[in-house]
């Protein structure tokens, strides 16, 4: 697949679909996505209902969804800690819930055993009433949008979507990474999609579109460089940075720790500068949909390049 074909497909990333999904998962009907909150009159938690929304979008793309269950707990809240970092270990005797990883694949036609992973955590903060629009409804919705466009694309390699849980404990991306390592899956690239478009108020006022690709070990650098090249060659317009982290972190870090070094996180600003990070003000109305769409286009272009 050449650059012209990639340009055509990434041009179909639909900002309005992203906006509608964002509001559905972080405003109405779901004000947030946690296992320890159930809407009045409903039998299931808002995270379980979010799982249903995701599965429905993947089914619309023609993909089958596997739900893998794991026991988790909600974090407790410690407001004596620094702002944005009020999460704390669960209280003794705190209830245990069942969280699910949602997994779907677009099967490759020629190299199906070589797998590109797109991962996003779908839950919002379990220790505070936070809509989690930027963290990480945007990543969740962008993955469903990429699935819609990748399903009919005729890929040589397999693309696997993982919707996991990071705002409850323990993180379920670690389960996926370790299970896939144990069975010998060949993961050639991992893209963690989290908080796209998150930025400072100064960047918002100036109309900037920051995007940072973070890698941890040398194997991740070519993926970060591919993001840089696709942003440039397609004229997407992100203010893109490549950053090497000091240690494995976030959901891509789960894969690095499992031995998959070709893993990156794609986020907004770095250091992360959103003033409502992990706070009740992380609402959909603050999200720069254009910035989010641009970042999704760059990630999708990388996947198309690698998978074809």
C-alpha positions in Angstrom: 0.0 0.0 0.0 1.5 3.3 -1.1 1.3 6.7 0.4 -1.5 7.7 -1.8 -3.7 4.8 -0.6 -2.8 5.5 3.0 -3.7 9.2 2.5 -7.1 8.2 1.1 -7.9 5.9 4.1 -6.7 8.3 6.8 -8.7 11.0 5.2 -11.8 9.1 6.1 -11.2 9.4 9.9 -14.4 11.0 10.9 -14.2 13.8 13.6 -17.9 13.9 14.0 -18.0 10.1 14.8 -15.2 10.7 17.3 -17.1 13.6 18.9 -20.4 11.5 19.2 -18.6 8.6 20.8 -16.7 10.8 23.2 -19.9 12.4 24.5 -21.6 8.9 24.7 -18.8 7.6 26.9 -18.0 10.6 29.0 -21.3 12.6 29.2 -24.6 11.0 28.0 -25.6 8.3 28.5 -22.5 7.3 30.4 -21.1 10.0 32.8 -18.0 7.9 33.4 -16.8 4.3 33.1 -16.0 2.5 36.3 -16.9 -0.7 38.0 -17.8 1.0 41.3 -20.6 3.2 39.8 -23.9 2.0 38.4 -26.5 4.4 37.0 -29.7 4.6 39.0 -32.2 2.0 37.7 -29.5 0.0 35.9 -28.3 -3.4 36.8 -24.7 -3.2 35.5 -21.8 -0.8 36.1 -21.0 2.0 33.7 -17.8 0.2 32.7 -19.8 -2.9 31.8 -22.1 -0.6 29.8 -19.1 1.0 28.1 -17.9 -2.5 27.1 -21.2 -3.0 25.4 -20.9 0.2 23.5 -17.4 -0.7 22.3 -18.4 -4.2 21.3 -21.3 -2.8 19.3 -19.0 -0.5 17.4 -16.6 -3.4 16.6 -19.5 -5.5 15.5 -20.6 -2.8 13.1 -17.1 -3.1 11.6 -17.7 -6.8 11.2 -15.3 -7.9 14.0 -15.9 -10.5 16.6 -15.1 -9.5 20.2 -13.5 -11.7 22.9 -14.2 -10.7 26.5 -11.6 -11.9 28.9 -12.4 -11.5 32.7 -10.0 -10.5 35.5 -10.5 -9.6 39.1 -9.8 -6.0 40.0 -10.5 -3.5 42.7 -11.2 0.3 42.6 -8.6 2.6 43.9 -9.3 4.6 47.1 -8.9 8.4 47.2 -6.2 10.2 49.2 -6.6 13.9 48.8 -3.5 14.6 50.9 -1.4 13.6 47.9 -0.5 16.1 45.2 -3.2 17.3 42.8 -3.9 14.9 40.0 -2.5 11.9 41.9 -5.1 11.2 44.6 -5.3 7.5 43.8 -4.3 5.1 46.5 -4.3 1.4 47.3 -7.8 0.0 47.8 -9.1 0.1 51.4 -8.8 -3.2 53.3 -11.9 -5.3 52.5 -12.7 -3.3 49.4 -14.9 -5.2 47.0 -13.5 -7.1 44.1 -15.0 -6.7 40.6 -14.7 -8.5 37.3 -13.2 -6.4 34.6 -12.9 -7.5 31.0 -10.3 -7.0 28.3 -12.1 -6.7 25.0 -10.1 -8.1 22.1 -10.8 -8.1 18.3 -8.7 -8.7 15.2 -8.5 -7.8 11.6 -6.8 -10.9 10.3 -3.9 -10.5 7.9 -4.1 -12.3 4.6 -0.4 -13.2 4.0 1.4 -12.8 7.4 -1.4 -13.4 9.9 1.0 -14.5 12.6 2.7 -11.1 12.6 0.6 -8.9 14.8 0.3 -5.1 15.3 -1.5 -4.2 18.5 -3.5 -1.1 19.1 -4.3 -0.7 22.8 -6.4 1.9 24.8 -7.6 1.8 28.4 -11.4 2.2 28.4 -12.0 2.9 32.1 -12.1 6.3 33.8 -10.8 7.0 37.3 -12.2 4.7 39.9 -11.3 6.9 42.9 -13.0 10.1 41.9 -16.1 11.1 39.9 -14.3 12.0 36.6 -15.8 11.7 33.1 -12.3 10.8 31.8 -12.9 12.4 28.4 -9.3 12.9 27.5 -8.2 10.1 29.8 -9.2 7.9 27.9 -12.5 8.1 26.2 -10.6 9.7 23.2 -8.3 6.7 22.8 -11.2 4.3 23.2 -13.3 6.0 20.5 -10.3 6.5 18.2 -9.6 2.7 18.3 -13.2 2.0 17.3 -12.8 4.5 14.4 -9.6 2.8 13.3 -11.3 -0.6 13.4 -14.0 0.7 11.1 -11.4 1.8 8.5 -8.9 -1.1 8.9 -11.5 -3.9 8.7 -12.0 -3.6 4.9 -8.4 -2.4 4.1 -6.9 -5.7 2.9 -4.0 -6.0 5.3 -1.1 -8.5 5.0 -0.4 -8.5 8.7 -2.9 -8.9 11.5 -4.1 -5.9 13.5 -5.3 -6.7 17.1 -7.3 -4.2 19.2 -7.1 -4.4 23.0 -9.4 -2.4 25.1 -8.1 -2.8 28.7 -8.5 -1.2 32.1 -5.8 1.0 33.8 -7.8 3.1 36.3 -8.6 0.1 38.5 -6.0 -2.2 40.0 -4.2 -4.3 38.8 -3.9 -3.1 35.2 -5.4 -5.6 32.8 -3.0 -4.8 29.9 -0.4 -6.7 31.9 -2.5 -9.8 31.7 -2.8 -9.5 27.9 0.9 -8.9 27.4 1.9 -11.8 29.6 -0.6 -14.2 28.1 0.4 -13.4 24.6 4.1 -13.8 25.5 3.4 -17.2 27.1 1.7 -18.5 24.0 4.4 -17.1 21.7 2.5 -14.4 19.8 4.7 -12.4 17.4 3.8 -8.8 18.2 5.8 -6.7 15.7 4.5 -3.3 17.0 2.4 -2.0 19.9 0.7 1.4 19.9 -0.8 2.6 23.2 -3.4 5.3 22.4 -4.0 7.5 25.4 -5.1 11.1 26.0 -4.8 12.2 22.4 -5.1 16.0 22.3 -4.4 16.5 26.0 -2.5 19.8 26.4 -2.1 23.0 28.4 -4.5 25.9 28.5 -1.8 28.0 26.7 -1.7 25.5 23.9 -5.5 25.5 23.7 -5.6 29.3 23.4 -2.9 29.3 20.8 -4.6 26.6 18.7 -1.6 24.2 18.9 -1.9 20.5 18.1 0.8 18.8 20.2 1.4 15.0 20.0 4.2 13.1 21.6 5.3 9.5 20.9 7.1 7.9 23.8 9.3 4.9 23.6 11.2 3.0 26.3 13.8 0.8 24.7 15.7 0.9 21.4 13.2 -1.3 19.6 10.5 1.3 20.0 12.4 4.1 18.3 11.5 3.1 14.7 7.8 3.3 15.6 8.3 6.8 17.0 10.2 7.8 13.9 7.4 6.3 11.7 4.9 8.6 13.5 7.2 11.5 12.7 7.5 10.5 9.0 3.8 9.9 8.5 2.9 13.2 10.1 5.3 15.0 7.8 4.7 13.1 4.6 0.9 13.3 4.8 1.0 16.9 6.0 -1.2 16.1 9.0 0.0 19.1 10.9 0.8 17.8 14.4 3.5 19.4 16.5 5.1 16.0 17.0 7.8 15.1 19.5 9.7 11.9 20.1 10.6 11.2 23.7 12.5 8.4 25.3 11.3 7.4 28.7 13.4 6.4 31.6 11.3 3.4 32.5 8.5 1.3 31.2 5.1 2.9 32.1 1.4 2.9 31.1 -0.1 0.2 29.0 2.7 0.1 26.5 5.0 -0.5 29.5 3.1 -3.7 30.2 4.3 -5.0 26.9 7.8 -3.8 27.3 8.0 -5.6 30.6 6.7 -8.8 28.9 9.6 -8.6 26.4 7.9 -6.7 23.5 10.2 -3.7 23.1 8.6 -2.4 19.9 6.0 -0.5 21.9 5.2 3.2 22.1 2.6 5.5 23.7 1.0 8.2 21.6 -0.3 11.0 23.8 -0.9 14.8 23.6 1.6 16.9 25.5 4.6 15.7 27.3 5.1 16.2 30.2 1.3 15.9 30.3 0.0 19.4 30.8 -3.8 19.1 30.9 -5.0 20.9 34.0 -8.0 18.6 34.5 -6.0 15.4 34.4 -7.6 12.9 36.8 -10.1 15.6 37.9 -13.8 16.1 37.5 -13.2 18.7 34.9 -12.0 16.2 32.3 -15.2 16.7 30.2 -15.9 16.3 26.5 -16.5 20.0 25.9 -12.8 20.7 26.5 -11.5 18.2 23.9 -10.0 19.6 20.7 -11.6 17.1 18.3 -9.4 18.4 15.4 -6.2 17.7 17.4 -7.6 14.2 18.3 -8.5 13.4 14.7 -5.0 14.5 13.5 -3.3 12.2 16.0 -5.6 9.3 15.1 -4.8 9.8 11.4 -1.0 9.6 12.1 -1.4 6.4 14.1 -3.7 4.9 11.5 -1.2 5.8 8.8 1.6 4.0 10.8 -0.6 0.9 11.2 -1.5 0.8 7.5 2.2 1.2 6.5 3.3 -1.7 8.8 0.3 -4.0 8.1 0.4 -3.7 4.3 
